[in-house]
Amino acid sequence: MLAGVEMKVKELAEILSKMPNDALVLVDGYEGGLSEVVTPKLTQVELNVHTEDYNGPHEESPKGTVQAIVLHRKNS
């Protein structure tokens, strides 16, 4: 992946295809540590709507013009 270029499903699938099939899929935890991923979700997203450091830049929205796969972390 090039700097500043978003990863697409095809690229992620190619990367994952080289990983062990029994490896866990984890994401960053809320403030630290790692969390399990729940089922990926296809959704509509608005890009670059947040500027705060504590929020990710994008937002899930029915008005979104971009389709995205979202990997939500499992709540404890």
MDTraj code that builds the backbone (N, CA, C; nanometers):
import mdtraj as md
import numpy as np

residues = "MET LEU ALA GLY VAL GLU MET LYS VAL LYS GLU LEU ALA GLU ILE LEU SER LYS MET PRO ASN ASP ALA LEU VAL LEU VAL ASP GLY TYR GLU GLY GLY LEU SER GLU VAL VAL THR PRO LYS LEU THR GLN VAL GLU LEU ASN VAL HIS THR GLU ASP TYR ASN GLY PRO HIS GLU GLU SER PRO LYS GLY THR VAL GLN ALA ILE VAL LEU HIS ARG LYS ASN SER".split()
xyz = np.array([
    [0.0843, -0.1173, 0.0000],
    [0.0000, 0.0000, 0.0000],
    [0.0889, 0.1237, 0.0000],
    [0.0561, 0.2197, -0.0819],
    [0.1309, 0.3445, -0.0899],
    [0.0822, 0.4416, 0.0158],
    [0.1726, 0.5252, 0.0647],
    [0.1350, 0.6255, 0.1645],
    [0.0268, 0.7165, 0.1077],
    [-0.0792, 0.7400, 0.1853],
    [-0.1863, 0.8281, 0.1428],
    [-0.2894, 0.7635, 0.0526],
    [-0.2725, 0.6330, 0.0237],
    [-0.3675, 0.5621, -0.0618],
    [-0.4432, 0.4625, 0.0248],
    [-0.5771, 0.4674, 0.0184],
    [-0.6584, 0.3786, 0.1002],
    [-0.6485, 0.2353, 0.0495],
    [-0.6523, 0.1411, 0.1415],
    [-0.6492, -0.0003, 0.1068],
    [-0.7868, -0.0429, 0.0588],
    [-0.7911, -0.1218, -0.0452],
    [-0.9152, -0.1764, -0.1002],
    [-0.9260, -0.3241, -0.0624],
    [-1.0443, -0.3818, -0.0764],
    [-1.0697, -0.5211, -0.0392],
    [-0.9742, -0.6153, -0.1122],
    [-0.9517, -0.5915, -0.2412],
    [-0.8626, -0.6791, -0.3189],
    [-0.7231, -0.6854, -0.2569],
    [-0.6681, -0.5694, -0.2193],
    [-0.5351, -0.5671, -0.1600],
    [-0.5338, -0.6371, -0.0239],
    [-0.6359, -0.6120, 0.0574],
    [-0.6441, -0.6776, 0.1877],
    [-0.6543, -0.8287, 0.1707],
    [-0.7355, -0.8751, 0.0752],
    [-0.7505, -1.0192, 0.0512],
    [-0.6181, -1.0811, 0.0090],
    [-0.5424, -1.0112, -0.0748],
    [-0.4115, -1.0627, -0.1171],
    [-0.3163, -1.0752, 0.0007],
    [-0.3173, -0.9747, 0.0881],
    [-0.2309, -0.9790, 0.2067],
    [-0.2740, -1.0914, 0.2994],
    [-0.4052, -1.1007, 0.3259],
    [-0.4559, -1.2034, 0.4171],
    [-0.4358, -1.3436, 0.3620],
    [-0.4375, -1.3592, 0.2306],
    [-0.4200, -1.4926, 0.1711],
    [-0.2821, -1.5508, 0.1996],
    [-0.1872, -1.4666, 0.2387],
    [-0.0515, -1.5114, 0.2699],
    [-0.0323, -1.5402, 0.4183],
    [-0.1358, -1.5143, 0.4978],
    [-0.1290, -1.5331, 0.6430],
    [-0.1838, -1.6700, 0.6815],
    [-0.1438, -1.7211, 0.7979],
    [-0.1980, -1.8490, 0.8443],
    [-0.3499, -1.8418, 0.8615],
    [-0.4208, -1.9436, 0.8148],
    [-0.5673, -1.9457, 0.8220],
    [-0.6213, -1.9459, 0.9639],
    [-0.5414, -1.9904, 1.0609],
    [-0.5906, -1.9983, 1.1980],
    [-0.5436, -1.8808, 1.2846],
    [-0.4841, -1.7782, 1.2217],
    [-0.4396, -1.6604, 1.2974],
    [-0.5611, -1.5755, 1.3378],
    [-0.5554, -1.5164, 1.4569],
    [-0.6609, -1.4267, 1.5028],
    [-0.6587, -1.2974, 1.4222],
    [-0.7737, -1.2329, 1.4102],
    [-0.7833, -1.0985, 1.3522],
    [-0.8163, -1.0050, 1.4675],
    [-0.7278, -0.9081, 1.4925],
    [-0.7445, -0.8165, 1.6050],
    [-0.7365, -0.6721, 1.5569],
    [-0.7941, -0.5810, 1.6335],
    [-0.7849, -0.4369, 1.6075],
    [-0.7393, -0.3675, 1.7348],
    [-0.6979, -0.2421, 1.7206],
    [-0.6589, -0.1642, 1.8373],
    [-0.7743, -0.1569, 1.9351],
    [-0.7437, -0.1665, 2.0637],
    [-0.8452, -0.1523, 2.1666],
    [-0.8847, -0.0069, 2.1844],
    [-0.9809, 0.0170, 2.2701],
    [-1.0339, 0.1527, 2.2910],
    [-0.9247, 0.2507, 2.3326],
    [-0.8485, 0.2157, 2.4359],
    [-0.7397, 0.3042, 2.4793],
    [-0.6053, 0.2348, 2.4746],
    [-0.6047, 0.1055, 2.4621],
    [-0.4808, 0.0291, 2.4574],
    [-0.5140, -0.1173, 2.4411],
    [-0.4139, -0.1980, 2.4264],
    [-0.4354, -0.3403, 2.4083],
    [-0.4936, -0.3714, 2.2718],
    [-0.5412, -0.4933, 2.2562],
    [-0.5981, -0.5420, 2.1308],
    [-0.7327, -0.6065, 2.1566],
    [-0.8233, -0.6004, 2.0596],
    [-0.9573, -0.6583, 2.0717],
    [-0.9873, -0.7468, 1.9525],
    [-1.0756, -0.8455, 1.9736],
    [-1.1217, -0.9290, 1.8648],
    [-1.2117, -0.8485, 1.7718],
    [-1.2250, -0.8954, 1.6492],
    [-1.3104, -0.8328, 1.5488],
    [-1.4406, -0.9100, 1.5408],
    [-1.5525, -0.8381, 1.5277],
    [-1.6795, -0.9032, 1.4999],
    [-1.6972, -0.9095, 1.3485],
    [-1.8048, -0.9648, 1.3017],
    [-1.8277, -0.9838, 1.1584],
    [-1.8114, -0.8524, 1.0824],
    [-1.7326, -0.8521, 0.9740],
    [-1.7177, -0.7307, 0.8928],
    [-1.8532, -0.6851, 0.8397],
    [-1.8683, -0.5536, 0.8226],
    [-1.9947, -0.4956, 0.7795],
    [-1.9703, -0.4065, 0.6583],
    [-2.0504, -0.4265, 0.5518],
    [-2.0472, -0.3388, 0.4359],
    [-2.1411, -0.2226, 0.4638],
    [-2.0916, -0.0997, 0.4508],
    [-2.1711, 0.0172, 0.4868],
    [-2.1353, 0.1357, 0.3983],
    [-2.2159, 0.2411, 0.4073],
    [-2.1885, 0.3660, 0.3370],
    [-2.1143, 0.4599, 0.4325],
    [-2.0150, 0.5317, 0.3799],
    [-1.9287, 0.6149, 0.4621],
    [-1.9129, 0.7529, 0.3988],
    [-1.9119, 0.8560, 0.4836],
    [-1.8729, 0.9902, 0.4414],
    [-1.7264, 1.0073, 0.4807],
    [-1.6450, 1.0522, 0.3866],
    [-1.5017, 1.0669, 0.4116],
    [-1.4681, 1.2056, 0.4662],
    [-1.3673, 1.2084, 0.5521],
    [-1.3058, 1.3320, 0.6015],
    [-1.4065, 1.4297, 0.6627],
    [-1.4916, 1.3784, 0.7523],
    [-1.5892, 1.4649, 0.8191],
    [-1.5453, 1.5079, 0.9590],
    [-1.4457, 1.4388, 1.0158],
    [-1.3965, 1.4723, 1.1496],
    [-1.2540, 1.5264, 1.1408],
    [-1.2258, 1.6270, 1.2215],
    [-1.0901, 1.6818, 1.2272],
    [-1.0257, 1.6640, 1.3646],
    [-1.1033, 1.6186, 1.4630],
    [-1.0510, 1.6003, 1.5983],
    [-0.9537, 1.4828, 1.6009],
    [-0.8482, 1.4944, 1.6820],
    [-0.7491, 1.3882, 1.6934],
    [-0.8068, 1.2604, 1.7531],
    [-0.9090, 1.2728, 1.8370],
    [-0.9632, 1.1573, 1.9080],
    [-1.0676, 1.0815, 1.8262],
    [-1.1077, 1.1318, 1.7111],
    [-1.2006, 1.0624, 1.6217],
    [-1.1269, 1.0190, 1.4960],
    [-1.1725, 0.9088, 1.4385],
    [-1.1258, 0.8753, 1.3050],
    [-1.1828, 0.9765, 1.2069],
    [-1.1198, 0.9967, 1.0922],
    [-1.1638, 1.1028, 1.0018],
    [-1.2966, 1.0746, 0.9310],
    [-1.3374, 0.9493, 0.9215],
    [-1.4550, 0.9138, 0.8422],
    [-1.5720, 0.8758, 0.9326],
    [-1.6960, 0.8793, 0.8750],
    [-1.8158, 0.8495, 0.9533],
    [-1.9106, 0.7602, 0.8738],
    [-1.9618, 0.6575, 0.9397],
    [-2.0648, 0.5732, 0.8799],
    [-2.1921, 0.6561, 0.8674],
    [-2.2548, 0.6555, 0.7486],
    [-2.3716, 0.7400, 0.7271],
    [-2.4523, 0.6898, 0.6086],
    [-2.5855, 0.6880, 0.6196],
    [-2.6676, 0.6492, 0.5042],
    [-2.6522, 0.7477, 0.3888],
    [-2.6038, 0.8688, 0.4162],
    [-2.5795, 0.9679, 0.3108],
    [-2.4413, 0.9519, 0.2477],
    [-2.3614, 0.8573, 0.3003],
    [-2.2255, 0.8384, 0.2505],
    [-2.2226, 0.7981, 0.1041],
    [-2.1201, 0.8415, 0.0359],
    [-2.1059, 0.8132, -0.1072],
    [-2.0004, 0.7065, -0.1355],
    [-1.9373, 0.6564, -0.0305],
    [-1.8312, 0.5564, -0.0454],
    [-1.8722, 0.4294, 0.0272],
    [-1.8601, 0.3142, -0.0404],
    [-1.8831, 0.1856, 0.0271],
    [-1.7550, 0.1460, 0.0982],
    [-1.7692, 0.0938, 0.2182],
    [-1.6529, 0.0510, 0.2962],
    [-1.6874, -0.0729, 0.3761],
    [-1.5882, -0.1565, 0.3971],
    [-1.5982, -0.2695, 0.4887],
    [-1.5461, -0.2203, 0.6230],
    [-1.6274, -0.2322, 0.7269],
    [-1.5883, -0.1872, 0.8595],
    [-1.5649, -0.3091, 0.9474],
    [-1.4495, -0.3127, 1.0122],
    [-1.4177, -0.4179, 1.1087],
    [-1.4355, -0.3583, 1.2478],
    [-1.5499, -0.3836, 1.3086],
    [-1.5756, -0.3337, 1.4432],
    [-1.5058, -0.4229, 1.5436],
    [-1.4578, -0.3617, 1.6502],
    [-1.3960, -0.4423, 1.7562],
    [-1.5048, -0.4974, 1.8467],
    [-1.4778, -0.6130, 1.9022],
    [-1.5717, -0.6788, 1.9932],
    [-1.5742, -0.6037, 2.1241],
    [-1.6942, -0.5723, 2.1724],
    [-1.7069, -0.5076, 2.3041],
    [-1.6906, -0.6138, 2.4104],
    [-1.6243, -0.5778, 2.5176],
    [-1.6010, -0.6740, 2.6272],
    [-1.7264, -0.6990, 2.7061],
])
top = md.Topology()
chain = top.add_chain()
for i, resn in enumerate(residues, 1):
    res = top.add_residue(resn, chain, resSeq=i)
    for name in ("N", "CA", "C"):
        top.add_atom(name, md.element.get_by_symbol(name[0]), res)
traj = md.Trajectory(xyz[None], top)
